[in-house]
Amino acid sequence: MYWLIVGLILIVMIGVLAVADSIPMSLDSSLLGLTNNVSLFLFLTILSIILAIVLQFTTPSANHLESSQTSSHILPRCFTRFFRIITYTLAVMLATGLVIGSALQAISSYQQAKATEVVEPVRVQALVTIEGVSDSVYDASATSGYRQVAIISQISPLVADLSTQDLNKIADKYVLDNKNSLSKNSSTHNPAHKYSSENTTYRILLNAYPKNPSKSSLGKPSNDSQLTRLNHLKPGDQLFMSLALAPLATAEQTINNPSGFDSYRWLKARHVDGVANVLTTGTVTVPEVNSASVSSDNAYLHNFRTRIDQGRWQLRQHFYEGWSELSVIDQQAKAVTLSLLTGDRSLINRDTKDLYQLAGISHLLAISGTHILFLAIMLSAGAVFLFDRLYPMVYRAVPRWQLRWGVMVGAAFVYALFTGFDVPAARTAWMLLALGLVRLTLRPISTIRVLFTLAVLMAWHDPYVLWQAGYWLSFIAVALLLKYDDTSNRYAQSDTTHNVGLANAFSKRMWGTSKRLFKLQFWLFITLLPITLLLFGKASLWGLIINLFAIGLFGWVIVPLNLLAGLCYLLSPTIADSIWTLVSTIVAHLHEFIIWLTSLPSLSKVWLYTPVNTAIVLMVLLSLVPWLLPRGFVSRWLALSPLTLLMMTVYANQQSPKTIPILYILPTGDRYVSAVLLQHPNGNNERASKNKNTNWLFLADHRPNNLRTMPSKLTSDKLSEIIEQQLSSLSVDALEGIIVQSGDAGLTTTLNSDDKHTTPDIRQSEVLPMSVAQLAARIPIGQYWQAGRFDRWGSLQRAYQTTNHSEGKLGVNTQPCEQGKTLQLPDGELTIQALTGWSKVGDASVWDCTIALDTSLPIQILKYDASQPLKSLPSTIQTRISNDHSTVQQIDDSSSRLILNTDTHQRVWQMWSLLCSADGFNNQNSSNTTWLGHSESQITTDVLKHQGIDAIITYDDKGLEAALPLGDIGNESSQK
């Protein structure tokens, strides 16, 4: 009964949040006034206590049975039945009220979050208050950016660029006005603008990333010096900055995320209202006086939390000393050591995070119950030891277990606050408190019920916690551990009587312990697999093996030594540094072992990509219900039906052929680099028996030659890994072909056919061709079209083999991507044609290859969602162009054409206009033509007219300047 009510409450709340976030809802001021979060939380808590009391009368117990037998002679049987009916009816009514109240709590939280979010991009100057420690540090040499949650107030629109000196003057004036208790200068704030309010505050994520200096900035002082100063801002510091605010839903880091991590929901769960890029920072720190973001009632708690965060920041600064003098391996060993102590991952780079994800041990980086319980046990044992030796009389007033429990609870809450009070740490601290209260009140409440109650209370207090992966993994893992512990204890008790008096008891016990640990790990891996796939879209099979020794190494060696060093740091930093050096050495050797283990060629296919939706999760839960219920309650053979349906659904998702052509726009993490996957249904193709769909991949770099842009952080290793993961999530295990549409001039200058050794920066200079080389080593590829000098592919093969120490040939049929080149499928339903590309011309500006896809079926264009591949949404049409033959894009007529545009210089379309415009489109019979390219395209309005374009879609969802005179601009779906 309890788990059913808890499940309904959580499902309803997360469903309300999902629906409210996906469907635009207007703000209801009356609802905001009626449903106060605190009042509703208290009401739901009282209602749940009443329900728990009512449920006590519905649960039979030994005393209840005895009393019922004695009372049966006194009270009539009809009265007993009537009382039972009333009790069950009241329980159902209370449970219904809890579910409805939970939905109202979720709606109220959504309305409040909606009322405070940033709604439009704007450049402002604001007073920034640093909150907590930063998510990462600014390091131009490592291309690492600064990310920090902060509160901004004193907001006014930025009408001109401000220097550091201007911001310092504003800060001095603000301090002077506060001292004199005068109102702010009216000229500084424009009341007509919606952001011009001294009382308006936003909780935003500050971003500052290294930039490549442009030609116009040569000779000017670098911006790196003032951005590096951001690393020295400690929690609670206030200073003025000029910022570029942007809404959370349209921020670059939330919409272009190829890893599958849902940055939008992660930031919403942290109550972030928007994203702000740092333009200029001041150097004068403003004293914190009556912060607008903190009420007077919470001032003491805010100051206490700030003090703890400052201690956490100082410990990070201690680890960061001499950082540049260390090797990368030593840096990351120290970064992981810091993360295991304080939960601060700011010093961990992307490669180390990917390594832990590949090994399936990312959960070990989080501060969980193991860390908190170990520290609480250490401190409570020390406190009891001191009282035993110095003041044993205290036990006359307070029992020993209550003293130990009080120390453990206090240590747990302080350490949880010190590590950021994330869900796993908060759950552990609250459970310690709750279990102690249960023992103190002598109530017969099981641990699993305490866990369920705590899960609901945390969701009521903050409904957005349901969007955190740590919430689900933490509570579900603990529930599974409790269930497994109960089952294993029953089996152990039944086996002990048979093992008494047997020889080799120690070896048998060791074997039994090892077997139970393996069964526990296997049990957790299998049961958490659906949740992991639902939250992250992938799961590493390495976790089943590496966790067997990594959990013991971290739990019994690394974490205890790390906590001991943290305690020694308070007394003697020198001793603490010695212990931390030992811990870092152990972690560094562990990293080297994991790198060696995961790099074995025979064990390279370890990622499991199975798109999971809500229906699959429900089938998994239905399969587990007979096993979670008490033995004998229902037959466990009932799990066979949903389990069979689950296997059929997963197999169907993996093997189902496409009925219409689908084109996925894959995110790459770089707004100028595009990756597009075309899945066309196979007709009479020879490979139809093996592959259900024909898959083509198109890669392009759209950086204009005449425009200086930010340097790309994308490497061939990263791009190939991203694309391989996305292809696997779409059940693509082979490609019919890859077309690189960008003519890479660097390929002719960096590589020579006579070179036997490659330059060190080969992976950075040839991102797209090197990515193809790495994909060809992992995925079967039929053809490879390369714009520009394709004849250098052999040198690129040797460069890849030399770099990766591999032998053999990469079996790819390499062809030029030149104007006029055409390929048609045997069934005639798909034709691929190159519209531009003249590689024989000695000018690299005309090498880019634009592709036209002619199909007999309408192409469905989807924007691939890495976090939910099965729910990828149709792309947005930026411009609709009215032509004579059609005004609707996707119609079931004779044929359709999709143009994949690539041009980094205007000479490409000038060449096309001179050589191909006469017969380029006169004979095409497409009822519908869609143009897909980048907003920085060099195409002209005349070329668009000549091509007969009906709709224009851009990779970056921005308008195309050349299309402005042609049609209506809007944001409508590409699918009707």
ROZA-654332 format. One record per residue (C-alpha): x, y, z. Coordinates in steps of 0.02 Angstrom, whole numbers. Layout:
N
      c1      c2      c3
       X       Y       Z
...
//
This chain:
976
      c1      c2      c3
       0       0       0
     138     121      47
     241      94    -111
      83     111    -217
      40     281    -143
     221     340    -154
     232     283    -336
      71     373    -383
     128     535    -300
     297     536    -386
     227     487    -556
      93     622    -548
     217     757    -497
     346     717    -631
     205     702    -758
     137     873    -713
     311     951    -728
     341     867    -896
     173     921    -968
     188    1098    -899
     362    1117    -972
     317    1049   -1145
     150    1139   -1164
     152    1330   -1149
      51    1383    -997
       2    1559    -949
      43    1619    -775
    -106    1614    -658
     -84    1746    -524
    -230    1679    -425
    -149    1508    -417
      14    1586    -360
     -78    1672    -220
    -179    1522    -164
     -46    1388    -171
     100    1439     -63
     237    1309     -71
     273    1310     116
      91    1305     168
      51    1168      44
     202    1068     102
     145    1078     283
     -34    1031     233
      28     879     136
     139     827     281
      -6     834     405
    -118     741     283
      13     604     263
      28     584     452
    -161     562     465
    -155     434     324
     -16     338     413
    -123     332     571
    -273     272     473
    -171     138     385
    -120      69     555
    -300      10     578
    -298     -78     408
    -135    -173     443
    -162    -331     544
     -41    -365     688
     -28    -489     831
    -103    -371     959
    -237    -320     838
    -286    -502     807
    -296    -538     993
    -401    -383    1024
    -513    -423     878
    -544    -598     946
    -591    -533    1117
    -696    -391    1046
    -788    -504     927
    -889    -569    1074
    -934    -392    1125
    -963    -299     960
   -1073    -365     821
    -987    -427     663
   -1083    -302     555
   -1013    -159     657
    -836    -225     630
    -865    -234     442
    -939     -60     440
    -788       8     535
    -671     -76     411
    -764      -3     262
    -758     170     339
    -571     151     371
    -531      96     195
    -641     234     121
    -554     365     227
    -384     297     176
    -430     307      -9
    -494     485      12
    -337     539     102
    -226     456     -29
    -324     543    -167
    -302     709     -77
    -115     679     -65
    -103     644    -251
    -204     799    -297
    -107     906    -174
      57     841    -247
       0     892    -421
     -43    1066    -355
     128    1078    -274
     212    1035    -439
     105    1164    -533
     142    1296    -402
     330    1266    -415
     322    1274    -604
     224    1439    -597
     350    1515    -478
     497    1459    -585
     410    1528    -740
     380    1695    -657
     565    1723    -620
     648    1657    -778
     740    1762    -907
     627    1781   -1058
     733    1869   -1189
     916    1899   -1233
     981    2064   -1169
    1147    2146   -1124
    1146    2216    -948
    1255    2280    -808
    1217    2202    -640
    1279    2171    -465
    1334    1989    -459
    1333    1891    -296
    1433    1729    -302
    1337    1580    -233
    1434    1423    -185
    1588    1363    -276
    1603    1367    -465
    1567    1216    -575
    1731    1241    -669
    1882    1356    -672
    1944    1472    -808
    2103    1405    -891
    2145    1471   -1064
    2286    1346   -1088
    2167    1199   -1062
    2020    1287   -1151
    1921    1269    -990
    1787    1396    -953
    1719    1472    -793
    1544    1421    -741
    1467    1486    -581
    1292    1499    -510
    1261    1677    -452
    1125    1800    -404
    1113    1961    -504
    1026    2118    -444
    1034    2306    -477
    1003    2264    -660
    1003    2397    -796
    1016    2382    -986
    1187    2403   -1062
    1184    2546   -1187
    1373    2551   -1216
    1523    2442   -1184
    1591    2465   -1009
    1772    2447    -958
    1837    2382    -793
    1864    2560    -733
    1683    2605    -774
    1619    2458    -673
    1732    2505    -528
    1660    2681    -528
    1483    2609    -524
    1533    2498    -378
    1608    2645    -282
    1452    2747    -309
    1342    2601    -255
    1441    2581     -93
    1433    2768     -60
    1246    2772     -89
    1222    2628      31
    1324    2714     164
    1226    2875     145
    1059    2781     133
    1019    2873     -28
     920    2812    -177
    1012    2757    -332
    1048    2877    -473
     897    2880    -587
    1008    2897    -739
    1082    2728    -706
     916    2638    -717
     787    2658    -852
     615    2622    -776
     541    2595    -949
     642    2437    -977
     582    2275    -899
     756    2235    -830
     779    2409    -754
     729    2369    -576
     830    2373    -417
     716    2240    -341
     726    2117    -486
     843    1971    -456
     888    1820    -559
     981    1661    -517
    1091    1635    -669
    1236    1529    -728
    1388    1636    -766
    1491    1579    -915
    1664    1639    -969
    1761    1542   -1101
    1929    1577   -1185
    1914    1666   -1351
    2026    1676   -1502
    2085    1857   -1524
    2023    1933   -1686
    2122    2042   -1803
    2036    2197   -1740
    2089    2160   -1562
    2274    2144   -1599
    2374    2266   -1496
    2237    2280   -1364
    2255    2206   -1190
    2196    2027   -1178
    2033    1986   -1090
    2109    1830   -1012
    2183    1925    -864
    2017    1990    -799
    1928    1825    -836
    2063    1730    -741
    2021    1838    -590
    1851    1751    -586
    1939    1599    -511
    1980    1702    -357
    1800    1751    -320
    1745    1661    -162
    1566    1626    -109
    1477    1783     -49
    1583    1905    -151
    1490    2044    -241
    1548    2147    -389
    1477    2232    -542
    1488    2149    -713
    1424    2178    -888
    1333    2023    -948
    1244    1951   -1099
    1087    1872   -1028
     998    1733   -1122
     845    1624   -1083
     883    1450   -1023
     783    1365   -1160
     881    1448   -1301
    1055    1447   -1224
    1191    1367   -1329
    1241    1240   -1197
    1063    1176   -1177
    1011    1160   -1360
    1175    1096   -1435
    1219     954   -1318
    1278     796   -1406
    1318     692   -1253
    1140     650   -1204
    1151     745   -1041
     998     855   -1020
    1077    1020    -972
     911    1112    -974
     831    1002    -841
     991     996    -741
     996    1186    -731
     809    1199    -697
     830    1076    -553
     959    1197    -482
     830    1339    -500
     934    1432    -628
     831    1566    -717
     947    1600    -863
    1123    1598    -933
    1241    1747    -937
    1404    1765   -1032
    1530    1878    -945
    1579    2028   -1051
    1677    2133    -926
    1710    2118    -740
    1750    2245    -609
    1887    2227    -480
    1806    2317    -333
    1716    2197    -216
    1556    2269    -143
    1520    2232      41
    1365    2127      63
    1234    2241     140
    1052    2185     141
    1066    2070      -7
     909    2077    -113
     909    1890    -134
     906    1849      52
     765    1890     171
     802    1947     348
     724    1788     419
     849    1679     326
     999    1793     350
    1077    1686     487
    1058    1525     387
    1124    1613     231
    1278    1676     323
    1309    1503     397
    1296    1422     225
    1411    1553     149
    1543    1520     284
    1539    1335     245
    1552    1368      57
    1701    1483      88
    1789    1343     181
    1753    1227      35
    1824    1358     -85
    1981    1381      20
    2011    1193      15
    1998    1196    -173
    2122    1340    -182
    2240    1233     -76
    2227    1093    -204
    2246    1217    -348
    2415    1283    -289
    2553    1241    -413
    2424    1168    -533
    2513    1218    -693
    2674    1131    -639
    2591     960    -627
    2567     835    -767
    2392     802    -830
    2386     632    -743
    2437     709    -576
    2315     853    -601
    2169     736    -628
    2220     625    -482
    2215     777    -368
    2051     835    -448
    1968     667    -412
    2037     669    -235
    1959     840    -206
    1794     781    -280
    1790     631    -165
    1815     745     -15
    1703     895     -52
    1601     848    -205
    1689     988    -302
    1716     928    -482
    1775    1095    -551
    1954    1033    -580
    1904     871    -668
    1921     886    -856
    1807     811    -987
    1923     664   -1026
    1923     604    -846
    1734     618    -835
    1718     518    -996
    1838     387    -924
    1731     365    -769
    1574     354    -877
    1655     223    -987
    1708     124    -834
    1533     138    -760
    1595     214    -597
    1538     395    -613
    1431     368    -458
    1590     351    -356
    1632     535    -387
    1473     591    -297
    1466     618    -110
    1352     476     -58
    1302     386     100
    1470     297     110
    1565     460     136
    1443     533     262
    1417     375     361
    1603     342     374
    1639     517     437
    1490     512     556
    1547     344     627
    1725     408     649
    1670     565     742
    1539     477     848
    1666     344     900
    1789     481     947
    1656     574    1046
    1603     417    1141
    1785     376    1177
    1813     549    1251
    1656     541    1358
    1703     366    1418
    1873     429    1476
    1834     606    1534
    1652     622    1583
    1560     455    1597
    1429     533    1711
    1342     602    1556
    1270     430    1523
    1156     449    1675
    1061     583    1580
    1087     527    1399
    1102     346    1342
    1258     301    1247
    1166     265    1083
    1077     434    1090
    1243     524    1115
    1318     429     969
    1164     463     864
    1167     650     903
    1350     664     851
    1318     564     693
    1169     673     643
    1262     835     675
    1416     776     580
    1308     712     437
    1216     878     414
    1374     985     426
    1469     875     304
    1319     868     186
    1314    1059     186
    1502    1064     159
    1485     954       4
    1343    1055     -71
    1194     965       7
    1159     864    -150
    1023     733    -151
    1128     580     -98
    1208     676      45
    1044     755     101
     956     587      92
    1087     507     205
    1080     647     335
     890     649     342
     881     458     353
    1000     458     501
     887     583     588
     727     490     544
     790     317     594
     848     385     761
     677     462     791
     594     296     749
     702     208     876
     676     346    1002
     486     336     988
     486     144     978
     372     146     826
     364     -14     721
     414      73     558
     527     -17     436
     677      64     353
     600      50     181
     449     151     238
     564     285     307
     651     289     138
     486     305      44
     427     442     161
     588     539     140
     578     524     -50
     403     600     -50
     449     738      74
     598     791     -32
     487     794    -186
     356     899     -96
     487    1020     -32
     561    1044    -207
     468     960    -351
     610    1000    -472
     718     876    -377
     627     745    -482
     726     807    -632
     891     759    -548
     963     591    -596
    1044     579    -424
     872     578    -342
     812     425    -434
     975     329    -432
    1004     365    -247
     833     314    -182
     810     167    -300
     984      99    -262
     955     109     -74
     784      27     -92
     860    -114    -193
     999    -135     -65
     872    -148      76
     771    -275     -23
     925    -376     -65
     985    -369     116
     820    -437     182
     822    -579      55
    1005    -625      84
     982    -624     273
     839    -747     260
     943    -862     150
    1094    -843     265
     991    -892     417
     924   -1045     327
    1099   -1099     276
    1188   -1074     442
    1112   -1229     520
    1182   -1338     382
    1357   -1265     388
    1388   -1283     574
    1533   -1398     610
    1596   -1408     430
    1782   -1399     394
    1861   -1252     306
    1732   -1132     377
    1840    -981     342
    1866   -1021     158
    1682   -1060     137
    1637    -895     219
    1755    -801     104
    1683    -889     -47
    1507    -852      13
    1550    -669      40
    1627    -652    -133
    1478    -738    -212
    1356    -623    -121
    1455    -469    -175
    1450    -525    -356
    1264    -564    -344
    1234    -394    -264
    1330    -304    -402
    1240    -403    -537
    1073    -369    -452
    1105    -181    -442
    1169    -172    -621
    1019    -264    -696
     886    -175    -593
     961      -2    -618
     989     -30    -805
     817      32    -863
     829     189    -755
    1007     221    -817
     953     204    -999
     803     316    -969
     905     453    -884
    1065     448    -989
    1019     354   -1148
    1166     234   -1129
    1250     119   -1005
    1426      50    -997
    1445    -138    -979
    1614    -106    -899
    1522     -56    -741
    1476    -238    -707
    1661    -284    -695
    1753    -128    -635
    1631     -95    -494
    1678    -263    -417
    1848    -196    -362
    1822      -7    -379
    1685       1    -247
    1794     -90    -121
    1948      13    -164
    1854     178    -146
    1749     126       4
    1885      44     109
    2046     132      56
    2028     296     -40
    1878     373      48
    1937     334     227
    2111     402     192
    2036     554     109
    1922     591     256
    2066     564     378
    2169     690     280
    2023     812     285
    2015     800     475
    2205     817     488
    2197     973     378
    2107    1063     520
    2256    1029     636
    2409    1006     525
    2402    1042     337
    2573     962     315
    2514     792     376
    2356     809     271
    2460     844     114
    2561     687     144
    2403     581     155
    2329     667       2
    2488     630     -95
    2465     445     -56
    2281     453    -107
    2323     543    -270
    2454     412    -311
    2327     272    -287
    2199     365    -394
    2328     398    -531
    2374     214    -542
    2189     170    -545
    2164     288    -692
    2308     209    -786
    2239      35    -756
    2064      83    -813
    2135     168    -969
    2232      10   -1012
    2085    -103    -976
    1957      -3   -1076
    2076      19   -1224
    2085    -167   -1261
    2027    -190   -1442
    1930    -348   -1403
    1827    -257   -1272
    1791     -95   -1364
    1604    -121   -1389
    1547     -93   -1211
    1413      41   -1229
    1233     -15   -1225
    1120     101   -1323
     936      56   -1308
     817     203   -1319
     702     190   -1168
     535     276   -1154
     403     279   -1019
     314     126   -1088
     471      21   -1074
     500      79    -895
     321      34    -850
     345    -140    -922
     503    -160    -819
     411    -107    -662
     270    -229    -700
     400    -367    -719
     476    -324    -549
     313    -308    -452
     291    -497    -420
     470    -504    -355
     451    -351    -243
     292    -413    -162
     303    -540     -18
     334    -718     -73
     171    -808    -105
      67    -648    -121
      55    -671    -310
     133    -797    -426
     301    -739    -493
     259    -820    -659
     152    -666    -689
     313    -572    -727
     335    -677    -883
     202    -583    -982
     270    -404    -963
     447    -470    -979
     406    -551   -1147
     320    -392   -1204
     473    -292   -1150
     591    -401   -1252
     478    -388   -1405
     468    -199   -1388
     656    -177   -1372
     687    -294   -1519
     558    -201   -1624
     641     -34   -1585
     809    -105   -1637
     752    -192   -1798
     602     -94   -1863
     632     -25   -2038
     585     151   -2085
     432     176   -2191
     478     353   -2245
     648     439   -2262
     703     520   -2099
     844     646   -2087
     917     675   -1913
    1011     835   -1875
    1139     772   -1750
    1211     892   -1619
    1401     902   -1620
    1439    1026   -1482
    1502    1154   -1610
    1376    1272   -1688
    1474    1278   -1851
    1502    1091   -1873
    1351     995   -1937
    1317     809   -1942
    1164     742   -2032
    1105     562   -2041
     986     505   -2179
     891     343   -2150
     803     290   -2309
     693     134   -2316
     767      -6   -2419
     670     -65   -2567
     750    -191   -2684
     925    -151   -2624
    1047    -297   -2616
    1082    -257   -2432
     898    -260   -2386
     913    -433   -2312
    1046    -372   -2190
    1009    -188   -2163
     830    -129   -2153
     877      50   -2197
    1003     138   -2307
    1106     255   -2197
    1207     403   -2260
    1305     524   -2151
    1343     703   -2205
    1477     808   -2117
    1518     991   -2145
    1608    1138   -2065
    1514    1301   -2098
    1641    1426   -2029
    1646    1571   -2153
    1818    1610   -2222
    1790    1797   -2206
    1735    1794   -2024
    1839    1770   -1868
    1749    1652   -1748
    1785    1570   -1582
    1908    1426   -1595
    1830    1255   -1603
    1855    1142   -1452
    1797     995   -1556
    1929     864   -1599
    1918     715   -1714
    1922     596   -1564
    1775     684   -1483
    1674     704   -1643
    1694     522   -1695
    1648     464   -1520
    1493     576   -1519
    1435     517   -1690
    1466     335   -1648
    1360     350   -1490
    1220     436   -1584
    1222     308   -1723
    1217     167   -1596
    1069     247   -1507
     977     247   -1675
    1023      62   -1704
    1138     105   -1849
    1280     -22   -1858
    1335      13   -2038
    1340     160   -2158
    1311     152   -2343
    1417     307   -2360
    1491     463   -2282
    1502     629   -2373
    1617     765   -2306
    1548     921   -2391
    1685    1040   -2334
    1839    1056   -2442
    1980    1049   -2315
    2124    1154   -2379
    2233    1099   -2236
    2230     922   -2302
    2342     971   -2448
    2465    1073   -2346
    2479     970   -2187
    2494     799   -2268
    2610     746   -2409
    2613     578   -2494
    2797     559   -2453
    2778     595   -2269
    2797     444   -2157
    2766     539   -1998
    2624     657   -1960
    2624     824   -1877
    2575     829   -1694
    2420     935   -1729
    2349     822   -1864
    2192     786   -1763
    2156     971   -1738
    2190    1026   -1917
    2090     890   -2004
    1941     861   -1890
    1815     796   -2017
    1930     681   -2120
    2011     612   -1963
    1839     581   -1890
    1795     479   -2044
    1956     379   -2023
    1912     338   -1844
    1732     294   -1887
    1793     181   -2028
    1894      82   -1902
    1738      50   -1797
    1590      47   -1916
    1575     -32   -2090
    1569     107   -2220
    1530      75   -2403
    1580     239   -2486
    1669     398   -2438
    1647     560   -2535
    1770     697   -2492
    1756     876   -2553
    1920     953   -2608
    2081     854   -2630
    2016     679   -2597
    2174     599   -2667
    2262     633   -2501
    2154     503   -2414
    2294     375   -2419
    2409     492   -2323
    2272     521   -2198
    2253     333   -2175
    2437     317   -2136
    2427     465   -2017
    2285     383   -1922
    2372     214   -1916
    2534     293   -1856
    2445     390   -1721
    2344     240   -1660
    2480     108   -1689
    2361       5   -1796
    2396    -104   -1946
    2298    -151   -2100
    2195     -47   -2220
    2035      46   -2189
    1921     -28   -2320
    1832     128   -2382
    1795     167   -2563
    1854     348   -2578
    1778     460   -2711
    1779     647   -2748
    1629     752   -2705
    1621     861   -2861
    1486     953   -2956
    1383     837   -3062
    1424     676   -2968
    1264     574   -2948
    1218     412   -2859
    1050     326   -2872
     986     180   -2771
     939      23   -2870
     754      50   -2833
     765     228   -2897
     683     302   -2742
     836     402   -2686
     957     504   -2789
    1109     593   -2715
    1180     731   -2823
    1324     853   -2795
    1273    1030   -2848
    1438    1118   -2812
    1620    1074   -2786
    1763    1101   -2908
    1916    1019   -2830
    2019    1031   -2990
    2020    1219   -2973
    2169    1278   -2874
    2061    1388   -2762
    1998    1304   -2602
    1854    1428   -2588
    1757    1333   -2723
    1785    1158   -2656
    1633    1150   -2540
    1506    1022   -2599
    1318    1056   -2584
    1213     898   -2595
    1036     876   -2664
     931     728   -2607
     789     682   -2724
     664     556   -2657
     496     487   -2709
     437     505   -2529
     433     659   -2416
     583     672   -2301
     546     695   -2117
     675     813   -2041
     702     786   -1854
     816     875   -1732
     898     731   -1640
     876     737   -1452
    1025     650   -1373
     936     630   -1206
     778     556   -1284
     812     489   -1460
     637     416   -1477
     561     587   -1443
     661     688   -1569
     554     834   -1625
     532     902   -1802
     650    1041   -1849
     590    1220   -1861
     562    1309   -2025
     638    1483   -2017
     567    1546   -2183
     419    1490   -2287
     428    1538   -2470
     272    1542   -2578
     298    1466   -2750
     179    1425   -2890
     184    1237   -2872
     159    1216   -2685
     142    1307   -2521
     149    1155   -2408
     314    1071   -2373
     280     888   -2334
     147     827   -2455
     124     654   -2523
     155     700   -2705
     272     631   -2840
     439     684   -2767
     530     801   -2650
     703     877   -2644
     811     920   -2495
     966    1028   -2521
    1106    1008   -2394
    1198    1171   -2417
    1383    1198   -2377
    1477    1355   -2426
    1612    1447   -2330
    1642    1574   -2468
    1530    1668   -2589
    1634    1609   -2737
    1549    1438   -2727
    1380    1504   -2784
    1460    1629   -2902
    1542    1482   -2990
    1377    1388   -2991
    1286    1538   -3065
    1414    1548   -3206
    1424    1362   -3249
    1266    1273   -3189
    1121    1393   -3169
    1059    1368   -3348
    1013    1185   -3325
    1030    1159   -3137
     845    1159   -3093
     748    1176   -3253
     714     990   -3267
     681     946   -3085
     503     889   -3053
     504     900   -2864
     340     958   -2793
     430    1019   -2639
     607    1087   -2612
     681    1117   -2439
     846    1205   -2406
     947    1151   -2254
    1104    1247   -2210
    1186    1367   -2089
    1128    1544   -2054
    1304    1605   -2100
    1284    1536   -2276
    1352    1641   -2420
    1208    1598   -2536
    1117    1742   -2621
     933    1781   -2645
     945    1757   -2833
    1013    1580   -2812
     873    1537   -2691
     745    1600   -2817
     824    1502   -2957
     823    1342   -2855
     637    1356   -2819
     652    1338   -2630
     490    1313   -2533
     556    1313   -2355
     719    1357   -2269
     787    1270   -2113
     950    1314   -2029
    1059    1206   -1917
    1075    1342   -1785
     889    1393   -1789
     930    1569   -1844
     861    1663   -1993
     951    1662   -2161
     986    1840   -2219
     969    1799   -2404
     793    1730   -2375
     722    1887   -2295
     651    1961   -2458
     574    1796   -2513
     440    1745   -2388
     366    1740   -2216
     481    1715   -2069
     417    1611   -1925
     445    1467   -1811
     337    1326   -1876
     368    1142   -1877
     445    1065   -2031
     317     925   -2022
     132     945   -2049
//
